[in-house]
Every structure is written in C-alpha cells, then in structure tokens.
Amino acid sequence: MTVEKCTATEASPSLNVSNSSPLDKAPATGDYAERDSEELLVPPLNFAMVNKGVFRSGFPDSANFGFLKSLGLRSIICLCPETYPQANNEFLKTNGIKLFQFGIDGCKEPFVNIPEETIRGALKVVLDARNHPLLIHCKRGKHRTGCLVGCLRRLQRWCLSSVFDEYQRFAAAKARVSDQRFIELFDISSLKHSPMPFSCSKIK
C-alpha cells in the first residue's frame, strides 16, 4: 500500500417456537442455505455513486470492508487530517488500495476555512482515471466531501441549482451557506483542460 499525504500547511436472534415439528429441525436448504452463506455487505454512512468509478461516503469502518472490497477500489481519498486508523490501513494494504489523504479540518460556521489548493489537489486525483474505482470520504460524508463533489460538478458544467440540490441532500439540516459559497466561487479555470474521465451528464 502506498500512502500519499497531501496536507494544507470524519447472532441472529433465536426463535422460540412451541409445538415444533420435525420440519423445524431440518437443515437449511435451497435459498435459505445460500442466504446464510452470503456475506452481509454494509455500505458506509451516506454512501452514493458520484459517477461511474467514483463514490462518496462517510468514514468507513470494519463493518464496511466487505462492501468496499466488492467495489474493487483502487484508491481512497480521505479529507480528514487525523491519522488513518490501523484497521483501515491494513484493509487497504491487503486489497492493494492507494490512500490519498488531503487533511481539511472539520469546522463549524462561522469559522469555516476550506483550503482551495487542497480541494484542487484532490480534484486532480479524482480526474485521473488511473485511480478509479475511487472512494471520497470525510467523517460524515456531508461537508468536506460535499465541497469536493460540488467543485467536481462545476467542472462537469452542472448548473448551480443542481449542484446545491445535491449538496443539500447529503448535508440535510446541517447544510452550510459557507460551503455553498465556496463551491460557487471555486476557481475551476486551472482544471478546465484536465481530461474528464466520465460523462458531464447527471447521474439519475
């Protein structure tokens, strides 16, 4: 596993059945046996597809590793500044997933400072198809992730109302005007000529 630090310097219950018949004790067969043998896949908080090969979520934990493995990820972008957990690092190493860490402090309004250069650096990773499939995450998958995805949408030529609608769907009651202002004012000129590895159209 290669880690790139980019700093700017988130028993099934038993059934008590009375009057049971011999059928109650029969071994599981058919669909039931197959279902018991399948691994339960649990996506991280706020998981969603951004575009083909690009996903977003909150901070994944060990309960989500099976699901993430099913995505065949090549890369993860973490927008939190804290040291990546050991269990997560071991999962990345085992599955050959590269970690790009762009540390952005989790702040609350009115003290919000989103470093534009950090978002620009993360966007370059997202736009490089060699890093796909790729997961973007912060702590809750709302604000920092929402800002990065919002800036990506501007590169995809989405209108601002659609960009803000998507941001607000994930941030819900905790949507920040400062985040939306950052997305609106973000200078995309230096990235306009970057290869776009996916369609500019909206995901339905």
N, C-alpha and C positions, 0 to 999 in steps of 0.2 A: 504493500500500500504506500502510495506517495501522498504526502500532505503538503499543500501549498498554503502558507499563512499569508493573508493579504490584509494587513491591518491599516487603519486610517490614522496614524501617529503622531436563542427560547426552546371438582369431581361431580361431574353431573350429579344432581340430586337423585336419591333413590326413590322408587315408587313403592309405597306401601299399599298393596292391593289385597283385599280379603277375598276368600273363596277362590284362590288362584287355581288354574287348571294346569295340566302338564304342558300345554302350549306356552304358558307364561315362562317356563324354564327352558324352552327350546333355544338353541344358539341363534344369534342374529344371522340372517341370510339375505341375499339379494341386495336391494337398495340400502337396507339398514346396515348391513356389514360394510358396504362401500362407504357409507356416510361416516361410520365410526372410524374408518381407517384414514379418512382425509384430514389433512392439517387445517385447522381453523385459521383463516387469513384475516388479520385485523389491520385495517389501514390506520395511519396516524391521524391525529386530530386535524380537521379541516383539509383533508386530502382532496385533491382535484387535479384533473388534467388541465394544463395551460395550453399546450399544443402537442401534436404528435411527438413523443420522445421527451417532453418536458412536463414535469409535475410539480405540485406545490403542497405544502403541509405544515403542521406544527412540528415540534421536536419529536422525532421518533424514539421509542424505547424498545426494550427487548420483545415486548408483545407484538411489535410491528415488523420484526425482522423477517418472518416468513413471507409476509405480504410484499415487503420491499424486494426480497430475493426474487419473487415472481415477476417483478418488473424488469429484471435483467439490467439493473442500473450500471452505468459506467462511472458516474460522477454524482457527488452531492455538493451543493452549495449551502454552507451554514452561515447565517447572517448574525449569529450570536458571538460575542467576544470571549465567552468563557471557554476553558479547556474542554475539548470534546471528551465525553465520558469513555472510560476504558472499554466497557462492553460494546459501545458503538464502534470504537476503533477496531476492536477485534473482529466485529462483523464485517467492516469494510475490508480489512486485511484478508479475511477468509474468502471473500467474494470478489476480490480484485477491484474494489471501488475506490476511485480517487476522491479525496476530500479537498475542496476549495473553501477556505474559511475567510470570510470578509466580516470582521468584527464591527458591528454597529451597536452602540449602547442602547438598551431599551429604555426610552424616556417617556415621560408623560407631559402633556401640554401644561403650561405654555413653554416648557423647557425642552423643545424638540430640536435636535441637531442631527440631520441626516447628511452625512458627507457625500457630496456629489461625485467625487472621484472614486469612492468606494463602490457606489452603485454603478458607475461607468465600468469599473473593472469587472464587477460581477456580470454585467450585461455582455461583456466580451466573451466570458466563459459560456454563457447561455447561447450566444450566437455561433459558437464553434461546434459544428455537428459532430466532431470527433469526441465530444464529451457526452453525447446522447447515448442512451436514455439518461436523463438527469433529474434530480430532485432538488428543489429550492425549499429551504425551511428556515424559520426562526423559532421563537419559543411557542407561539400560539398560531403561527401561520396567518396573522392578520396584518400588522402594521408594516414591519420591515419587509416581509415577503410581499405584501400588497403594494408597497412603493416600487420594489424591483419589477414586479409583474406589470404595474401601471406604466412604468417607463418603457418596458418592452412593448406594451400595446401601442404606445405613441409611435414607436419605430414601425409598428405594423399598420400605422395610419388609421387606427381606430379614432372615432370622434370622442371628445372628452366626456360627453354624457354617458357613453358606453363604458369608457374606462372607469369613471367614477361609480357607475352602477355595479360593475364587477367588484371594485374595491369595497363598496359598502355592503355587498352580500356577505363577504367574509368578515369584515370588521363589525358589522351589525351595529348595536347600540354604542360601541366604542369607536366608531369612525371618527377620524381626526381631520379637521379642516386643514391643519398644517401639513398633513401627509398629502392631501389632495392638491394643495397649493404647490408642494414640492414637485409632484408629478406634472402639474400643468406648466411649471417654469423650468423643468429639467431641460438642459440644452442637449438635444439629440444630434446636432449638426455633425459632430465628430464621428458619429456612428452610422450616419445615413448611408455610407457607401460600404458598410460591412456586409459580407454575404449573409443573406437571410435564409436559414436552413429549413424554414417552414412557411406555409402559406400566410398571407396577410389577412385572410378571412377569419371571421369569428368562429369559435368552437360552439356548436349547437348543444 
